[in-house]
């Protein structure tokens, strides 16, 4: 029976697989923000468990972002989040507390930019994308 796997297993030799290019996606995110003039970036990534099990999407996204950040001479900080709004807000609060002079953050995810629960709002900095 013909089969195509969605996702990339650790050992894909001999398998027909389709997947997103997460390494390129991470690099494109850095390029986009660097092209806008940002020199310091934070990647809020997958939950810690995804990295512990070496999930391809999580590892490749961070690798692509880190490689591109190094190539472009920008500072990239990676933080994991549990995937719920409270985790995102808490992580963002800690990152902004570490960097008190950081300008208003850019919402990297469309749903975040459209949400009334933008995690930048409690920090009093607002968000460039959602105007909160």
Steps between C-alpha positions, in 0.01 A plus 500: 500500500653837402565719805627852557593610850418849619797616704862403485611201708854481638593237241314596178713290259273304269180669619276739310451800732363851476569768755538873537849647484512610862867596475414743219199628697722587797748674270223694325366627832843637589540650153163673521572660837860586409379663177272717715808611695468281810833394651366305797241223468327246718371171362219358713523137404330170559457346845814362664379143442524551122871573530555218749365250248688673215181583309613599153279806460617655827870422461515605133311828557740609775803383300394700194430810708827472693708445186343799325529721809871421521546568130320835527663604825181526704440378854252213520368369829300178498243423770261207520132546577236247603271605216226676693444874534607510864832336417561737209411802715717383789798430276462834324477677837827337611677588175384863518603521866848382399511773235335813645599717202353267241252678272147377447505139382382380163240225505656215306183295466197631313260368764696679767492827308123475463431399858366731767715293737829621351762404762680833455203690646560415869859619462377850414701506180225416256560320178611643166279263302177494698520857631413380850 
